[in-house]
Amino acid sequence: MGTNKEVFMDTRVFTDIVKDIGGAASACVLSNEPLSKADFLDDSDVGKELHFLLKEAYKMTEIHRKETSESLPRALLKLRDSMVTVDDALSKSLVVESSGGSKR
């Protein structure tokens, strides 16, 4: 097994996991129905503040959903591609000598 400085990755499995993250996150949509029925909160100062906070919470969940379903998968796939590029460059830089003295 490798040390903590080594990374082993099956890129197909990694890609499938990233796609699953994006798909699951994009499916998590908070219904606006409760928010559309919260105008009654505006009848008092405390209710107005609660209504404002509720609207902000809805905005934050939408931002979180977009970041999780779009930005996170894009970043993870970029990480995967970078690791593959580094691995390819390293493997091409190796010189292997066979027992017959020839190099590859």
Rosetta blueprint (number, residue, H / E / L):
1 M L
2 G L
3 T L
4 N L
5 K L
6 E L
7 V L
8 F L
9 M L
10 D L
11 T H
12 R H
13 V H
14 F H
15 T H
16 D H
17 I H
18 V H
19 K H
20 D H
21 I H
22 G H
23 G H
24 A H
25 A H
26 S H
27 A H
28 C L
29 V L
30 L L
31 S L
32 N L
33 E H
34 P H
35 L H
36 S H
37 K L
38 A L
39 D H
40 F H
41 L H
42 D H
43 D H
44 S L
45 D H
46 V H
47 G H
48 K H
49 E H
50 L H
51 H H
52 F H
53 L H
54 L H
55 K H
56 E H
57 A H
58 Y H
59 K H
60 M H
61 T H
62 E H
63 I H
64 H H
65 R H
66 K H
67 E H
68 T H
69 S H
70 E H
71 S H
72 L H
73 P H
74 R H
75 A H
76 L H
77 L H
78 K H
79 L H
80 R H
81 D H
82 S H
83 M H
84 V H
85 T H
86 V H
87 D H
88 D H
89 A H
90 L H
91 S H
92 K H
93 S H
94 L L
95 V L
96 V L
97 E E
98 S L
99 S L
100 G L
101 G L
102 S L
103 K E
104 R L
